[in-house]
Amino acid sequence: NMEMRSTVPMRVAKSGYIVMSAVFCLLGALLIAQPDRSLAALGRALGVAMAMFGVVKLVGYFSRDLFRLAFQYDLELGILLLVLGAVVALRPAEAAGVLTAALGISVLTDGLFKIRIALDARRFGIRCWLLILVLAVVTGGAGLLLALRPWEGARLLVRLLGASLLCEGVLNFCVAVSTVKIVANQRPDRIEGEYMEIQAYE
């Protein structure tokens, strides 16, 4: 009997992606609706959310889901979010000044990676690939604006931060739901490797 791979890490990663996407959407909507709120006041909550999402991304990267689409770039992004989130959560007041630029770069990077995921999803025949592509482009654009900060107005900047978080949340939710496929009888990679080695000797 071949031992099947546990689906627990994949289920944890997919559920975590969905939950954290909802958290990012809620925080984004809050910042858009109430731009006068202090960034420092929300910094701790946002920092904790970013660090938790970083952990979820790392779990997803090592879970080895069937299509290997959603989590393929999450090692680097997971580490970045974990470190950035910890800094913001521990020192929200001091980090408020660099939060927008750092988060903007993170969102831009994620958007660029998701463009690649969308193109890969097209090859897999996933119907939502075009939606993922559009959301990735919009999210990347929001991240770029947030990183460059072309406007000096505090209210507009906070709303842009909220829009970036909202886009990031919607994008990650869409990717998790449409590209993470969990198969109960998925076999470990070593079985595939052994099979390929046997084929090479035949």
C-alpha positions, 0 to 999 in steps of 0.5 A: 500500500502506498501511503497517501499524503496528508491533506491537513496542511493544504486544508489549513493553508486554503482556509487560512488564505480565505480567512486572512483575505476576509480580514484584509478586505475588512481592514481595507474597507474600514480604512476607506470608510474612515480615513481619519483613523490614525494609522498608528492606531490600526498599525498593530491590528494590521501588523498582526494580520500581515504576520499571520498571513505570512505564516499561512503563506509559508504553510501553503508553500510547504503543503504541496497542493495538487496544481501547485499554483496558488502557493508557488511564490509564497516562500519569499512573500511569506517571509516578507509579510512575517517580518514586516508584520512583526515590525509593524505590530511591535512598533506601530507608531514608529513603523507608520511612516514606512508602512505604506511604502513597505506594504505597497512594495509587498502588494505590488510584488504579490500582484506581479506573482499573481499575474504569472499564476493567472497565466499558469492557470490558463494552461491548466484550463482553470476558468477563472484565470482571466478574473485572476489576471485582471485582479492581479493587474489592479492589485499591482497598480494599487501597490505601485501607487502606494509605494510611490505615494504621488499624493501628499494628502493623508486622507487620500493616502489612507484610502489608497492603503485601504484600497490596496488591502481590499484588492489584495484580499479579493485577489487572494480569496479568488486565487485560493478558491479557484486554484487550490485543489485538495485531493484526498488520495494524492500521493507523495512526490517521492513516489513520482520521482521513483517512477520517473527513475524506473522509467529512465532505466527501462 
